[in-house]
Amino acid sequence: MTESFSAPNIVIINTRAANVHSVDKALRKVGANPIITSDPKELASADAAILPGVGASDSVMIALNSLGLTDPVKQFAASGRPLLCICVGLQVLFNSSEEGNLPGLGLVQGSVKLIPRGMKDKLGNNMKVPHIGWNEVRFSDGKSERNPIFKGIPQGSHFYFVHSYHCVPDEQSEVAATANYGVEVCAAVVRGNVVGTQFHPEKSGSIGLQIYKNFFELTLSTQN
């Protein structure tokens, strides 16, 4: 007798301040069947969750607060289930941001700061803010195996960024990857079951899809 297969329940948290449909499409390409929701009850029952975000951190926090999702997201993170946060979704994990007035979720200790203006590239050209486009990502310990979500991602892979602010964790050990944009910026954070990327995997071609594939497989392995 073959065992019945129960597909993991992956929730994409819809704050209405993110392109959730691009994330949904990427997950479906790797075999997942996610749901897009703003319902705290659906988040509470999920096996894994993704918090995307674009625009301003205050916009995402206002949405989380108004939808009654702030505490449920914190509770989900505390539960040990996989939580992947993308772009501004990563930034709202922190205590505060120079971009806005509202406190963040405080799941990662630290702050979010404006990328310094007036930086030069190797040819002496001005580097514009926001940072938009492809950039090389370097894993902090030289290995992508630091977290299962980065399995099979070669050192020096290129991902797509769109941001004006960068995260500065209090604990350097929580910086999983960096990118250089005149200054070193945090490209990914790992804190236990919570992983955040400043870049957009769903905009990063096949290498970005690998991250979603890894997230799906991680969810399968941790599913109750």
C-alpha positions as protocol buffer text, in pm:
chain_id: "A"
residue {
  index: 1
  type: MET
  ca { x: 0 y: 0 z: 0 }
}
residue {
  index: 2
  type: THR
  ca { x: 140 y: 338 z: -93 }
}
residue {
  index: 3
  type: GLU
  ca { x: 124 y: 622 z: 155 }
}
residue {
  index: 4
  type: SER
  ca { x: -101 y: 910 z: 65 }
}
residue {
  index: 5
  type: PHE
  ca { x: 85 y: 1229 z: -18 }
}
residue {
  index: 6
  type: SER
  ca { x: -26 y: 1549 z: 145 }
}
residue {
  index: 7
  type: ALA
  ca { x: 106 y: 1855 z: -34 }
}
residue {
  index: 8
  type: PRO
  ca { x: 243 y: 2116 z: 206 }
}
residue {
  index: 9
  type: ASN
  ca { x: 30 y: 2419 z: 273 }
}
residue {
  index: 10
  type: ILE
  ca { x: 244 y: 2716 z: 169 }
}
residue {
  index: 11
  type: VAL
  ca { x: 93 y: 3059 z: 228 }
}
residue {
  index: 12
  type: ILE
  ca { x: 198 y: 3377 z: 45 }
}
residue {
  index: 13
  type: ILE
  ca { x: 106 y: 3662 z: 280 }
}
residue {
  index: 14
  type: ASN
  ca { x: -81 y: 3926 z: 84 }
}
residue {
  index: 15
  type: THR
  ca { x: -17 y: 4269 z: 234 }
}
residue {
  index: 16
  type: ARG
  ca { x: -133 y: 4432 z: -90 }
}
residue {
  index: 17
  type: ALA
  ca { x: 211 y: 4593 z: -94 }
}
residue {
  index: 18
  type: ALA
  ca { x: 384 y: 4324 z: -297 }
}
residue {
  index: 19
  type: ASN
  ca { x: 370 y: 4145 z: -630 }
}
residue {
  index: 20
  type: VAL
  ca { x: 240 y: 3824 z: -479 }
}
residue {
  index: 21
  type: HIS
  ca { x: 142 y: 3680 z: -817 }
}
residue {
  index: 22
  type: SER
  ca { x: 504 y: 3668 z: -936 }
}
residue {
  index: 23
  type: VAL
  ca { x: 596 y: 3472 z: -624 }
}
residue {
  index: 24
  type: ASP
  ca { x: 295 y: 3244 z: -673 }
}
residue {
  index: 25
  type: LYS
  ca { x: 397 y: 3177 z: -1035 }
}
residue {
  index: 26
  type: ALA
  ca { x: 756 y: 3095 z: -934 }
}
residue {
  index: 27
  type: LEU
  ca { x: 642 y: 2850 z: -665 }
}
residue {
  index: 28
  type: ARG
  ca { x: 409 y: 2674 z: -907 }
}
residue {
  index: 29
  type: LYS
  ca { x: 696 y: 2631 z: -1153 }
}
residue {
  index: 30
  type: VAL
  ca { x: 879 y: 2422 z: -893 }
}
residue {
  index: 31
  type: GLY
  ca { x: 577 y: 2207 z: -808 }
}
residue {
  index: 32
  type: ALA
  ca { x: 425 y: 2389 z: -512 }
}
residue {
  index: 33
  type: ASN
  ca { x: 58 y: 2481 z: -485 }
}
residue {
  index: 34
  type: PRO
  ca { x: 57 y: 2793 z: -267 }
}
residue {
  index: 35
  type: ILE
  ca { x: -236 y: 3006 z: -159 }
}
residue {
  index: 36
  type: ILE
  ca { x: -237 y: 3384 z: -148 }
}
residue {
  index: 37
  type: THR
  ca { x: -411 y: 3513 z: 161 }
}
residue {
  index: 38
  type: SER
  ca { x: -451 y: 3797 z: 409 }
}
residue {
  index: 39
  type: ASP
  ca { x: -637 y: 3574 z: 655 }
}
residue {
  index: 40
  type: PRO
  ca { x: -455 y: 3525 z: 990 }
}
residue {
  index: 41
  type: LYS
  ca { x: -630 y: 3188 z: 1036 }
}
residue {
  index: 42
  type: GLU
  ca { x: -491 y: 3055 z: 709 }
}
residue {
  index: 43
  type: LEU
  ca { x: -144 y: 3172 z: 809 }
}
residue {
  index: 44
  type: ALA
  ca { x: -176 y: 3000 z: 1146 }
}
residue {
  index: 45
  type: SER
  ca { x: -255 y: 2666 z: 981 }
}
residue {
  index: 46
  type: ALA
  ca { x: 17 y: 2688 z: 714 }
}
residue {
  index: 47
  type: ASP
  ca { x: 320 y: 2459 z: 693 }
}
residue {
  index: 48
  type: ALA
  ca { x: 535 y: 2743 z: 558 }
}
residue {
  index: 49
  type: ALA
  ca { x: 491 y: 3108 z: 467 }
}
residue {
  index: 50
  type: ILE
  ca { x: 640 y: 3373 z: 241 }
}
residue {
  index: 51
  type: LEU
  ca { x: 626 y: 3746 z: 317 }
}
residue {
  index: 52
  type: PRO
  ca { x: 703 y: 3947 z: 1 }
}
residue {
  index: 53
  type: GLY
  ca { x: 713 y: 4324 z: -1 }
}
residue {
  index: 54
  type: VAL
  ca { x: 782 y: 4615 z: -234 }
}
residue {
  index: 55
  type: GLY
  ca { x: 779 y: 4991 z: -188 }
}
residue {
  index: 56
  type: ALA
  ca { x: 813 y: 5136 z: 161 }
}
residue {
  index: 57
  type: SER
  ca { x: 847 y: 4953 z: 491 }
}
residue {
  index: 58
  type: ASP
  ca { x: 576 y: 5169 z: 650 }
}
residue {
  index: 59
  type: SER
  ca { x: 332 y: 5060 z: 379 }
}
residue {
  index: 60
  type: VAL
  ca { x: 394 y: 4694 z: 459 }
}
residue {
  index: 61
  type: MET
  ca { x: 369 y: 4751 z: 836 }
}
residue {
  index: 62
  type: ILE
  ca { x: 47 y: 4953 z: 796 }
}
residue {
  index: 63
  type: ALA
  ca { x: -96 y: 4665 z: 594 }
}
residue {
  index: 64
  type: LEU
  ca { x: 13 y: 4401 z: 845 }
}
residue {
  index: 65
  type: ASN
  ca { x: -134 y: 4604 z: 1132 }
}
residue {
  index: 66
  type: SER
  ca { x: -462 y: 4682 z: 957 }
}
residue {
  index: 67
  type: LEU
  ca { x: -510 y: 4321 z: 843 }
}
residue {
  index: 68
  type: GLY
  ca { x: -444 y: 4186 z: 1191 }
}
residue {
  index: 69
  type: LEU
  ca { x: -135 y: 4002 z: 1069 }
}
residue {
  index: 70
  type: THR
  ca { x: 141 y: 4153 z: 1280 }
}
residue {
  index: 71
  type: ASP
  ca { x: 111 y: 3920 z: 1578 }
}
residue {
  index: 72
  type: PRO
  ca { x: 26 y: 3614 z: 1363 }
}
residue {
  index: 73
  type: VAL
  ca { x: 347 y: 3666 z: 1162 }
}
residue {
  index: 74
  type: LYS
  ca { x: 548 y: 3689 z: 1486 }
}
residue {
  index: 75
  type: GLN
  ca { x: 377 y: 3376 z: 1619 }
}
residue {
  index: 76
  type: PHE
  ca { x: 445 y: 3193 z: 1293 }
}
residue {
  index: 77
  type: ALA
  ca { x: 814 y: 3282 z: 1314 }
}
residue {
  index: 78
  type: ALA
  ca { x: 826 y: 3163 z: 1675 }
}
residue {
  index: 79
  type: SER
  ca { x: 667 y: 2830 z: 1578 }
}
residue {
  index: 80
  type: GLY
  ca { x: 978 y: 2711 z: 1395 }
}
residue {
  index: 81
  type: ARG
  ca { x: 803 y: 2667 z: 1060 }
}
residue {
  index: 82
  type: PRO
  ca { x: 986 y: 2796 z: 749 }
}
residue {
  index: 83
  type: LEU
  ca { x: 935 y: 3167 z: 684 }
}
residue {
  index: 84
  type: LEU
  ca { x: 1089 y: 3332 z: 376 }
}
residue {
  index: 85
  type: CYS
  ca { x: 1082 y: 3713 z: 353 }
}
residue {
  index: 86
  type: ILE
  ca { x: 1163 y: 3900 z: 33 }
}
residue {
  index: 87
  type: CYS
  ca { x: 1288 y: 4257 z: -27 }
}
residue {
  index: 88
  type: VAL
  ca { x: 1080 y: 4488 z: 196 }
}
residue {
  index: 89
  type: GLY
  ca { x: 949 y: 4170 z: 358 }
}
residue {
  index: 90
  type: LEU
  ca { x: 1306 y: 4125 z: 484 }
}
residue {
  index: 91
  type: GLN
  ca { x: 1334 y: 4488 z: 594 }
}
residue {
  index: 92
  type: VAL
  ca { x: 1022 y: 4478 z: 814 }
}
residue {
  index: 93
  type: LEU
  ca { x: 1178 y: 4192 z: 1013 }
}
residue {
  index: 94
  type: PHE
  ca { x: 1404 y: 4453 z: 1175 }
}
residue {
  index: 95
  type: ASN
  ca { x: 1338 y: 4690 z: 1464 }
}
residue {
  index: 96
  type: SER
  ca { x: 1336 y: 5013 z: 1266 }
}
residue {
  index: 97
  type: SER
  ca { x: 1400 y: 5175 z: 929 }
}
residue {
  index: 98
  type: GLU
  ca { x: 1532 y: 5516 z: 828 }
}
residue {
  index: 99
  type: GLU
  ca { x: 1269 y: 5506 z: 555 }
}
residue {
  index: 100
  type: GLY
  ca { x: 969 y: 5532 z: 786 }
}
residue {
  index: 101
  type: ASN
  ca { x: 836 y: 5603 z: 1132 }
}
residue {
  index: 102
  type: LEU
  ca { x: 672 y: 5275 z: 1224 }
}
residue {
  index: 103
  type: PRO
  ca { x: 858 y: 5004 z: 1416 }
}
residue {
  index: 104
  type: GLY
  ca { x: 921 y: 4679 z: 1235 }
}
residue {
  index: 105
  type: LEU
  ca { x: 842 y: 4329 z: 1355 }
}
residue {
  index: 106
  type: GLY
  ca { x: 1159 y: 4306 z: 1563 }
}
residue {
  index: 107
  type: LEU
  ca { x: 1221 y: 3944 z: 1464 }
}
residue {
  index: 108
  type: VAL
  ca { x: 1579 y: 4033 z: 1371 }
}
residue {
  index: 109
  type: GLN
  ca { x: 1760 y: 4283 z: 1589 }
}
residue {
  index: 110
  type: GLY
  ca { x: 1901 y: 4575 z: 1392 }
}
residue {
  index: 111
  type: SER
  ca { x: 1797 y: 4856 z: 1163 }
}
residue {
  index: 112
  type: VAL
  ca { x: 1746 y: 4944 z: 797 }
}
residue {
  index: 113
  type: LYS
  ca { x: 1952 y: 5230 z: 655 }
}
residue {
  index: 114
  type: LEU
  ca { x: 1964 y: 5428 z: 330 }
}
residue {
  index: 115
  type: ILE
  ca { x: 2229 y: 5311 z: 84 }
}
residue {
  index: 116
  type: PRO
  ca { x: 2494 y: 5588 z: 83 }
}
residue {
  index: 117
  type: ARG
  ca { x: 2473 y: 5819 z: -216 }
}
residue {
  index: 118
  type: GLY
  ca { x: 2772 y: 5935 z: -416 }
}
residue {
  index: 119
  type: MET
  ca { x: 2942 y: 5596 z: -429 }
}
residue {
  index: 120
  type: LYS
  ca { x: 3156 y: 5511 z: -734 }
}
residue {
  index: 121
  type: ASP
  ca { x: 3193 y: 5188 z: -929 }
}
residue {
  index: 122
  type: LYS
  ca { x: 3531 y: 5046 z: -1035 }
}
residue {
  index: 123
  type: LEU
  ca { x: 3534 y: 5276 z: -1339 }
}
residue {
  index: 124
  type: GLY
  ca { x: 3460 y: 5586 z: -1134 }
}
residue {
  index: 125
  type: ASN
  ca { x: 3099 y: 5617 z: -1246 }
}
residue {
  index: 126
  type: ASN
  ca { x: 2834 y: 5731 z: -1001 }
}
residue {
  index: 127
  type: MET
  ca { x: 2627 y: 5447 z: -857 }
}
residue {
  index: 128
  type: LYS
  ca { x: 2262 y: 5543 z: -854 }
}
residue {
  index: 129
  type: VAL
  ca { x: 2022 y: 5491 z: -566 }
}
residue {
  index: 130
  type: PRO
  ca { x: 1796 y: 5296 z: -582 }
}
residue {
  index: 131
  type: HIS
  ca { x: 2009 y: 4992 z: -656 }
}
residue {
  index: 132
  type: ILE
  ca { x: 1828 y: 4832 z: -950 }
}
residue {
  index: 133
  type: GLY
  ca { x: 1958 y: 4538 z: -1148 }
}
residue {
  index: 134
  type: TRP
  ca { x: 2169 y: 4226 z: -1126 }
}
residue {
  index: 135
  type: ASN
  ca { x: 2444 y: 4196 z: -871 }
}
residue {
  index: 136
  type: GLU
  ca { x: 2682 y: 3929 z: -752 }
}
residue {
  index: 137
  type: VAL
  ca { x: 2595 y: 3767 z: -419 }
}
residue {
  index: 138
  type: ARG
  ca { x: 2866 y: 3630 z: -193 }
}
residue {
  index: 139
  type: PHE
  ca { x: 2779 y: 3390 z: 88 }
}
residue {
  index: 140
  type: SER
  ca { x: 2932 y: 3505 z: 414 }
}
residue {
  index: 141
  type: ASP
  ca { x: 3100 y: 3177 z: 503 }
}
residue {
  index: 142
  type: GLY
  ca { x: 3190 y: 3099 z: 144 }
}
residue {
  index: 143
  type: LYS
  ca { x: 2934 y: 2820 z: 126 }
}
residue {
  index: 144
  type: SER
  ca { x: 2569 y: 2822 z: 30 }
}
residue {
  index: 145
  type: GLU
  ca { x: 2502 y: 2519 z: 251 }
}
residue {
  index: 146
  type: ARG
  ca { x: 2463 y: 2746 z: 552 }
}
residue {
  index: 147
  type: ASN
  ca { x: 2088 y: 2710 z: 507 }
}
residue {
  index: 148
  type: PRO
  ca { x: 1889 y: 2453 z: 304 }
}
residue {
  index: 149
  type: ILE
  ca { x: 1720 y: 2734 z: 110 }
}
residue {
  index: 150
  type: PHE
  ca { x: 2056 y: 2820 z: -49 }
}
residue {
  index: 151
  type: LYS
  ca { x: 2145 y: 2460 z: -138 }
}
residue {
  index: 152
  type: GLY
  ca { x: 2303 y: 2435 z: -481 }
}
residue {
  index: 153
  type: ILE
  ca { x: 2344 y: 2811 z: -525 }
}
residue {
  index: 154
  type: PRO
  ca { x: 2703 y: 2873 z: -640 }
}
residue {
  index: 155
  type: GLN
  ca { x: 2916 y: 3134 z: -470 }
}
residue {
  index: 156
  type: GLY
  ca { x: 2908 y: 3453 z: -678 }
}
residue {
  index: 157
  type: SER
  ca { x: 2567 y: 3389 z: -834 }
}
residue {
  index: 158
  type: HIS
  ca { x: 2383 y: 3694 z: -966 }
}
residue {
  index: 159
  type: PHE
  ca { x: 2041 y: 3798 z: -839 }
}
residue {
  index: 160
  type: TYR
  ca { x: 1807 y: 4086 z: -921 }
}
residue {
  index: 161
  type: PHE
  ca { x: 1782 y: 4376 z: -674 }
}
residue {
  index: 162
  type: VAL
  ca { x: 1546 y: 4673 z: -643 }
}
residue {
  index: 163
  type: HIS
  ca { x: 1605 y: 4872 z: -324 }
}
residue {
  index: 164
  type: SER
  ca { x: 1720 y: 5202 z: -176 }
}
residue {
  index: 165
  type: TYR
  ca { x: 1766 y: 5079 z: 181 }
}
residue {
  index: 166
  type: HIS
  ca { x: 1977 y: 4798 z: 322 }
}
residue {
  index: 167
  type: CYS
  ca { x: 1957 y: 4591 z: 639 }
}
residue {
  index: 168
  type: VAL
  ca { x: 2213 y: 4616 z: 917 }
}
residue {
  index: 169
  type: PRO
  ca { x: 2171 y: 4331 z: 1168 }
}
residue {
  index: 170
  type: ASP
  ca { x: 2315 y: 4377 z: 1516 }
}
residue {
  index: 171
  type: GLU
  ca { x: 2454 y: 4024 z: 1495 }
}
residue {
  index: 172
  type: GLN
  ca { x: 2694 y: 3987 z: 1203 }
}
residue {
  index: 173
  type: SER
  ca { x: 2650 y: 3610 z: 1228 }
}
residue {
  index: 174
  type: GLU
  ca { x: 2294 y: 3653 z: 1096 }
}
residue {
  index: 175
  type: VAL
  ca { x: 2422 y: 3795 z: 764 }
}
residue {
  index: 176
  type: ALA
  ca { x: 2410 y: 3498 z: 529 }
}
residue {
  index: 177
  type: ALA
  ca { x: 2516 y: 3678 z: 211 }
}
residue {
  index: 178
  type: THR
  ca { x: 2630 y: 4017 z: 89 }
}
residue {
  index: 179
  type: ALA
  ca { x: 2649 y: 4218 z: -232 }
}
residue {
  index: 180
  type: ASN
  ca { x: 2870 y: 4513 z: -316 }
}
residue {
  index: 181
  type: TYR
  ca { x: 2714 y: 4838 z: -430 }
}
residue {
  index: 182
  type: GLY
  ca { x: 2989 y: 5082 z: -346 }
}
residue {
  index: 183
  type: VAL
  ca { x: 2945 y: 4958 z: 8 }
}
residue {
  index: 184
  type: GLU
  ca { x: 2880 y: 4605 z: 125 }
}
residue {
  index: 185
  type: VAL
  ca { x: 2506 y: 4551 z: 163 }
}
residue {
  index: 186
  type: CYS
  ca { x: 2328 y: 4263 z: 330 }
}
residue {
  index: 187
  type: ALA
  ca { x: 2181 y: 4038 z: 60 }
}
residue {
  index: 188
  type: ALA
  ca { x: 2038 y: 3767 z: 285 }
}
residue {
  index: 189
  type: VAL
  ca { x: 1970 y: 3702 z: 652 }
}
residue {
  index: 190
  type: VAL
  ca { x: 1926 y: 3372 z: 834 }
}
residue {
  index: 191
  type: ARG
  ca { x: 1793 y: 3357 z: 1188 }
}
residue {
  index: 192
  type: GLY
  ca { x: 1685 y: 3004 z: 1267 }
}
residue {
  index: 193
  type: ASN
  ca { x: 1376 y: 2918 z: 1061 }
}
residue {
  index: 194
  type: VAL
  ca { x: 1346 y: 3277 z: 934 }
}
residue {
  index: 195
  type: VAL
  ca { x: 1527 y: 3357 z: 609 }
}
residue {
  index: 196
  type: GLY
  ca { x: 1517 y: 3687 z: 424 }
}
residue {
  index: 197
  type: THR
  ca { x: 1657 y: 3798 z: 90 }
}
residue {
  index: 198
  type: GLN
  ca { x: 1702 y: 4157 z: -22 }
}
residue {
  index: 199
  type: PHE
  ca { x: 1703 y: 4040 z: -383 }
}
residue {
  index: 200
  type: HIS
  ca { x: 1398 y: 3908 z: -566 }
}
residue {
  index: 201
  type: PRO
  ca { x: 1433 y: 3533 z: -640 }
}
residue {
  index: 202
  type: GLU
  ca { x: 1122 y: 3544 z: -860 }
}
residue {
  index: 203
  type: LYS
  ca { x: 1296 y: 3799 z: -1086 }
}
residue {
  index: 204
  type: SER
  ca { x: 1629 y: 3616 z: -1091 }
}
residue {
  index: 205
  type: GLY
  ca { x: 1578 y: 3348 z: -1353 }
}
residue {
  index: 206
  type: SER
  ca { x: 1671 y: 2985 z: -1295 }
}
residue {
  index: 207
  type: ILE
  ca { x: 1898 y: 3061 z: -999 }
}
residue {
  index: 208
  type: GLY
  ca { x: 1609 y: 3234 z: -826 }
}
residue {
  index: 209
  type: LEU
  ca { x: 1378 y: 2942 z: -898 }
}
residue {
  index: 210
  type: GLN
  ca { x: 1631 y: 2719 z: -723 }
}
residue {
  index: 211
  type: ILE
  ca { x: 1565 y: 2911 z: -401 }
}
residue {
  index: 212
  type: TYR
  ca { x: 1191 y: 2852 z: -432 }
}
residue {
  index: 213
  type: LYS
  ca { x: 1255 y: 2485 z: -512 }
}
residue {
  index: 214
  type: ASN
  ca { x: 1471 y: 2456 z: -202 }
}
residue {
  index: 215
  type: PHE
  ca { x: 1204 y: 2628 z: 7 }
}
residue {
  index: 216
  type: PHE
  ca { x: 941 y: 2385 z: -121 }
}
residue {
  index: 217
  type: GLU
  ca { x: 1165 y: 2086 z: -46 }
}
residue {
  index: 218
  type: LEU
  ca { x: 1244 y: 2224 z: 300 }
}
residue {
  index: 219
  type: THR
  ca { x: 872 y: 2252 z: 367 }
}
residue {
  index: 220
  type: LEU
  ca { x: 823 y: 1891 z: 258 }
}
residue {
  index: 221
  type: SER
  ca { x: 1097 y: 1775 z: 494 }
}
residue {
  index: 222
  type: THR
  ca { x: 964 y: 1966 z: 795 }
}
residue {
  index: 223
  type: GLN
  ca { x: 595 y: 1900 z: 734 }
}
residue {
  index: 224
  type: ASN
  ca { x: 418 y: 1746 z: 1032 }
}
